[in-house]
Amino acid sequence: MESNNHTGCNPTENVVSPVLPYLLIIELLLGLPGNLMALYIFCRHLRSWRPNILFLFNLLLADFFLLLSMPFRIHAYLHSEIWEFGNVWCQINLFMLAVNRSASIGFMTAVAVHRYFKVVHPHNKINFISSRQAGWIAGFIWVVVILMRLPLLIEDHMITEEKYSFCRSFNSKNITFGVKLHYAIYIFEFFLPLLVLIFCSIRISCILRQRQLNKEKKVRQAINTVLVIVGVFILCFLPGVATGLTALFLKEKLQIHCEAYKVASQLFVLSIGFTYLNSALDPIIYCFSSSMFRNALKPSINRVGIVQLQLNRRSRSGLSNPRLRSRK
């Protein structure tokens, strides 16, 4: 769901558009190295592909859909949303962006539910599924996500005004079944997982108090994992849903709330930056969710720290050496 600034009562000048591309550039510069490091760790250091690790790896794959698509969106926002890459790549680009959002939500929820069963129902057979079975679950999530987002590869998203073309999720001038389906998925895929995540976090907290397990390291890690996922989920996806619903509500009453609709539309454009932020924050989820990932990450960080420490020592010894100072 993206704003359409060129119809009816929509704002003629977008106040937040100049801010958005630079926000996305920062997110890309933060997300790309973090996810590349995560990919290196998953492929090089992690030997045991347990269900939790497999869900996290698929979350990482979803982030790469976003990272591959963001440069084209940044280019468009830097040029007042003018799209110069053709209709086919517009369809593919919007599809990849939507797949990232849906798949990220799906695999975040899978990780949280997996932690929930580990703590609340430790003897449930779900806790003993094999890596192959977890792979089938991941495959099912991908199939559902791709099927939900197929309309983005079918609908025409190019909006041409005068000599310029714009690439947006759907042309609101032509409310087709695909448009309604897109809006329904956008809302449904937020609220249902949010309820699941809140339920998991509350139930885990209650079990911790009942069993007095607050001091056990593994259990504390479980609740921390779910809380981090809930925090990232709300931060990244709530602004877009809240401003989007507000804009849709006000759009039905443009004659009364025209100015309010303009503000809501502009805020929705800015909320895109929060939606894309998930790719930069997901490495935090990897660290909280997997001790294997943390253990593999520590040597890399330690190596960087050792190199910096050695450089600092050499620079200090050089300053304290009278021969070197005399040469200078």
Secondary structure, 3 states (H helix, E strand, C coil): CCCCCCCCCCCCCCCCCCCHHHHHHHHHHHHHHHHHHHHHHHHHCCCCCCHHHHHHHHHHHHHHHHHHHHHHHHHHHHCCCECCCHHHHHHHHHHHHHHHHHHHHHHHHHHHHHHHHHHHCCCCHHHHCCHHHHHHHHHHHHHHHHHHHCHHHHCCCEEEECCEEEECCCCCCCCCHHHHHHHHHHHHHHHHHHHHHHHHHHHHHHHHHHHCCCCCHHHHHHHHHHHHHHHHHHHHHHHHHHHHHHHHHHHCCHHHHHHHHHHHHHHHHHHHHHHHCHHHHHHHHHHHHCHHHHHHHHHHHHHHHHHHHHHHHHHHHHHHCHHHHHHC
